[in-house]
């Protein structure tokens, strides 16, 4: 059972690591906070970790509530982001409002229940208490509602214009959400059995729930990693092309800085001739060459002009974050 808890959590942390790597290349945080919340909750839910942390908190299973709130908040935020990207987020505010109400209700239900004694198998240990049965049911109903709504809306999205990796990734995410619904329904059946005195501790139903939960998390990981991997490949392609462009411009810049026109433009363009394959260096070199070209177009050969025009087209396509320095070209 512990393996079924650990493996999906490791995959979730791999997704977090990829998103953190993406921040270095200008990615937005995006799903990072939401996936991090679910990964933390999954880590805390591993049996030995749960028992150690909950005992440190007083042994009243308050950690179970913390895990519920982390998963609920993370899944709601994931739903919001996914539906925002696919243009299907019309009722996300309703999901958020329902989640806040159910979260508050769970806090009250746990507070009025006697749950002394840390229990990794929380449902098996306390499921016969009516308030805990409601507490558990509310969480899994919330979870099923988020997953179900997200899955349906994602499957109904307009797929036109999506890349292959994006399309497959989001379809896998949708299937993962359906798997989450199945896991939540199975768990609610187990809660009902416990309330009626039928225990399934370690039985086939409990194992099936863990398997479905693991499949859901694996699907989420694959769904997020596929578009991310395409972005990472594109980032490295751009970096490789930028290095080639800088190598092509270096001899041109080195020659032009020796000319009177180059010396008059080099201060405004803040030229640095060292080996620094960055966006700034490429854009500043391009601006410098453009200034010299305005002053005397004959300084560039036809072949050099072709190279510069091709690089200019790529810069225009990728967008330049560098503003033209004041006074350049004057």
Secondary structure, DSSP 8 states (H G I E B T S, - for coil): -HHHHHHHHHHHHHHHHHHHHHHHTT---TTHHHHHHHHHHHHHTSHHHHHHHHHHTTSSSHHHHHHHHHHHHHHHHHHHHHHHHHT--SSHHHHHHHHHHHHHHHHHHHHTS---S--SSHHHHHTTSHHHHHHHHHHHHHHHHHHHHHHHHHHTS--TT--HHHHHHHHHHHHHHHHHHHHHHHHHHHHHHHHTT---TTSHHHHHHHHHHHHHHHHHHHHHHHHHHHHHHHHHHHHHHHHHHHHHHHHHHHHHTTSHHHHHHHHHHT---SS--SHHHHHHHHHHHHHHHHH-GGGS-HHHHHHHHHHHHHHHHH-------TTTT-
